[in-house]
């Protein structure tokens, strides 16, 4: 009753506005925050009385590492971090860039 009928029809036709997309930095930050939160929830659950430690330990490959994680240690080892950095970090971007440059040079040579 407070809005003219034309305005109501127009706003319903437009529908909801699309969500705002995250910037790369916001995406990375949200990933870090959510990962930390989920790991803390997992630690908390593993320390609760409802958690069957014997069942879990009997099914995992590295019980000592799991116990260290529950006690507060990192969920990844330094060697795993190094491998990840090598495969996905700045070093890998440099290698991929070099490969593309070499392919472009070969294509130019073949074209001439």
N, C-alpha and C positions, 0 to 999 in steps of 0.2 A: 504493500500500500504506500510505502514511502518512495519507491523508485518508479519511474515511468516504465510501462511495459516494454518499450523498445530497448531500454538499457538492460533489463533482465535477460532478454533473448540474446542480445549481443554478448554479454559476459558468459552465458552458458555455452554459446557456440565456440568461443575461444578455447574453452577447456582449461585444465590446469597448465600453468607454465612449466616448461621443462626444468629439471633440476640443474643447478649450477655445477659445472664440471670442476673437478679439483685441478689445481696446478700440479706440476710434477713434484715440487717441494712439499705441497700439502699431502699429496698421495704417499710420498715416502715417509713423511712424519706420521701420518695416520697409520701406516703399516707398522712402524716401530712402536707406536703407542699401543695399538691393538695386540701386537705380538707380546709385548711386555705384560699387558693385562691378562691375556690368555695363559701365558706361562705361570703367572702368579696364581690364577685360578686353578690350574693343574696342580701346582705345588700344594696349594691349600687343600684340594680334594685328596691328594695322595697322603696328606698328614691327618686326614679326618678318620674317625673310628669306622666309618662306613666303607673305607677302602680296604680291599683284601690284598695286603702286601704280598703274601705268599703266592697267591695266584698270579699276580703281575710279575713278580720276580722269576717265577718258574717259566714264564713265556718270553722274557726279553733276553737279548744276546749279551748285554753287559749290565748285570745287576749292580756292580760297583759304581758305574757311571750314573745309573739311574738314582742310586742312593745319594750320590753327590749332588745331583740336580735337585732332588727333593730337599736336600740340606741347604740349598741356595747357590750352588755352583752354576756356571753357564750351561746352556743346553747344547752348545757347540764347542768343539775343541779348537785350540789355536791352529792345528793343521787343517781342520775343516774350513776355518776362516781363510787361511792362506789359499787353499784350493779354490774357494769361491771367488776370492779377489782375482786370482789368476784367470779364472774362466769368465767372470762377469764384471770385473772391475775396470778401472781405467786402462790397465795394461792390455786387456783383451780388446778394448775399443781401438787402441792404437794398432794392434795386430790386424784386426778386421779392416781398418782403414787402409793399412799398407797393402793388404791382399786386393782390395778393390782398386787401388791405384795401379798395382801390377797388372790386373786384368784389363783395365782401361788402356794401359800402355801397349799390351799385347794386341788388343783389338785395333788400336790405331796403327800399329806396325803392319798388321795383316791387311788393313784397309788401304795402305799406301802401296 
